[in-house]
Amino acid sequence: MPATTRPATTRPARGLAALTAGLALTAGLTLTACGTTTTAAPDATAPPCRTATLTWTLSLLDGGRRGDARSGARLTAVNKGSGACVFAGYPRLELHNGKADGIEGAGSGRPAPVALPGHAAVTVDLRYTRRGTPGADTWCVRQHEAAVTAPHDTRGTVVPVTDAHGRAAVLDACGETIAMTAPRRTGAGS
């Protein structure tokens, strides 16, 4: 009786699937062990977050390190709906003095998408050089509001600047850009 043979591709395909699943599990455990705030990969069926479906705040942070020429602020967006959306990239941030001077937010690299369930928040920290700081550029913008747009959206909104206590404030920044950290999920909004 002749021996039957199986195609050589059967076992490697199963082995590759098992290896891929194992690597995904290991990566998930590694991310959890490192204390990241992302709890799950974004749902491929969730739509992108849109500017109008988010409640935006821009708050100046108190203080800063002594001798530090850089100041901080925090841009937060809360998903207003009950359904999830995906915040994939840096938001657009612009501060303008009329039609003349302007400063834009700029992030580094390509941040990982953030799954944003209903009523959850995503935060981007901002660093900028204050006017009057030794060595500050002469290109400065002093503004009580900023224009923001969600990643991959074309319609923006205007967000008032507040201090750390929620009172109206002014962001006074110099240079061509405001540095942005990668967006991160920060839990339920207020």
C-alpha positions in Angstrom: 0.0 0.0 0.0 1.6 3.3 -1.0 2.2 5.9 1.7 0.1 9.1 1.5 1.9 12.3 1.8 0.6 15.6 2.9 1.6 18.9 1.4 4.6 20.4 3.1 2.8 23.7 3.6 0.2 22.4 6.0 2.4 22.4 9.1 4.2 25.6 8.5 1.0 27.5 8.0 -0.4 26.3 11.3 3.0 27.0 12.9 3.0 30.5 11.5 -0.6 31.2 12.8 0.4 29.9 16.2 3.5 32.0 16.2 1.6 35.1 15.2 -1.0 34.5 17.9 1.7 34.0 20.4 3.6 37.1 19.5 0.3 39.2 19.6 -0.4 37.8 23.1 3.2 38.5 24.2 3.0 42.0 22.9 -0.3 42.6 24.7 1.1 41.3 28.0 4.3 43.4 27.5 2.3 46.6 26.9 0.2 45.8 30.0 3.2 45.1 32.1 4.8 48.4 31.0 1.8 50.4 32.4 0.6 51.8 29.1 -2.9 53.4 29.2 -4.1 51.7 26.0 -6.1 48.7 27.1 -7.0 47.2 23.8 -6.2 47.6 20.1 -8.6 50.0 18.3 -11.7 48.3 16.9 -11.3 48.2 13.1 -15.0 48.8 12.8 -15.0 52.0 14.9 -15.2 55.2 12.9 -12.5 57.9 13.2 -13.2 60.5 15.9 -14.5 63.7 14.4 -14.0 67.2 15.8 -17.7 67.8 16.3 -18.2 64.5 18.3 -15.5 65.6 20.8 -15.7 68.1 23.7 -12.4 70.0 23.6 -10.5 71.8 26.4 -7.1 73.6 26.3 -5.7 74.3 29.8 -2.5 75.9 30.8 -0.6 73.9 33.4 0.5 75.5 36.7 4.2 76.4 37.2 6.9 74.5 35.5 10.4 73.7 36.6 12.4 76.6 37.9 14.7 77.9 35.2 12.8 76.1 32.5 12.1 78.3 29.5 9.3 76.0 28.4 5.7 76.2 29.6 3.1 73.5 29.4 -0.5 73.2 28.4 -2.9 70.3 27.9 -5.3 69.7 25.0 -8.0 67.2 25.9 -10.9 65.8 23.8 -13.7 63.8 25.3 -15.9 61.5 23.2 -19.4 63.0 23.6 -21.2 59.9 22.4 -21.8 56.4 23.8 -20.2 54.6 20.8 -16.4 54.2 20.3 -14.3 56.1 17.8 -10.6 55.9 16.9 -8.3 58.9 17.5 -5.5 58.1 14.9 -2.8 60.7 14.8 -2.0 64.2 16.1 -4.8 66.8 16.2 -4.2 70.0 14.3 -3.6 72.9 16.7 -3.3 76.5 15.5 -2.9 79.9 17.3 -3.1 83.1 15.2 -2.7 86.8 15.7 -5.3 87.8 13.1 -4.1 86.8 9.6 -0.4 87.5 10.3 1.6 85.6 12.9 0.6 82.0 13.7 2.0 79.0 15.6 1.1 75.4 14.9 1.3 72.3 17.0 3.8 69.6 15.8 4.3 66.1 17.0 7.1 63.7 16.4 6.7 60.4 14.6 3.5 58.6 13.9 1.5 57.9 17.2 -0.4 54.7 17.7 -4.2 55.0 17.2 -6.1 55.4 20.5 -9.4 53.6 20.9 -11.8 56.1 22.5 -15.0 54.5 24.0 -17.9 56.7 24.8 -17.2 59.4 27.4 -13.5 58.6 27.5 -10.8 61.3 27.0 -7.7 61.6 25.0 -5.0 64.0 26.0 -2.1 65.7 24.3 0.5 67.6 26.3 1.9 70.8 24.8 5.3 72.5 25.4 6.1 76.0 24.2 8.5 78.9 24.9 7.0 81.8 26.8 7.3 85.4 25.6 10.0 87.2 27.6 12.1 84.1 28.1 15.8 84.7 27.4 16.5 83.5 23.9 12.8 83.4 22.9 12.1 84.0 19.3 10.5 87.2 18.2 7.7 85.3 16.4 5.1 85.3 19.2 1.4 84.8 19.5 -0.7 85.9 22.4 -4.2 84.3 22.2 -7.2 83.4 24.4 -8.3 80.7 22.0 -7.0 78.1 19.6 -8.3 76.4 16.5 -8.3 72.5 16.8 -9.2 69.7 14.4 -9.3 66.0 15.1 -6.9 63.9 13.1 -8.1 63.1 9.6 -11.0 65.6 9.8 -11.4 68.8 7.8 -13.7 70.7 10.1 -12.2 72.4 13.1 -13.5 74.2 16.1 -12.3 77.1 18.3 -11.4 76.2 21.9 -11.0 78.8 24.7 -7.8 78.7 26.7 -8.2 78.3 30.4 -5.9 78.1 33.4 -5.5 75.0 35.6 -8.6 76.1 37.5 -10.9 76.5 34.5 -10.8 80.3 34.4 -10.2 82.2 31.1 -6.5 82.6 30.3 -4.1 83.6 27.6 -1.5 81.4 25.9 1.5 83.5 25.1 3.9 81.4 23.0 7.0 82.2 20.8 8.5 80.2 18.0 7.1 78.5 14.9 5.7 75.4 16.7 4.3 74.1 19.9 5.6 70.6 20.7 2.9 67.9 21.1 3.3 64.6 22.9 1.6 61.5 21.4 -2.1 61.3 22.2 -3.0 59.0 25.1 -6.2 57.9 26.7 -6.9 59.3 30.1 -10.2 57.8 31.2 -13.6 59.3 31.6 -14.2 62.9 30.9 -15.7 65.4 33.3 
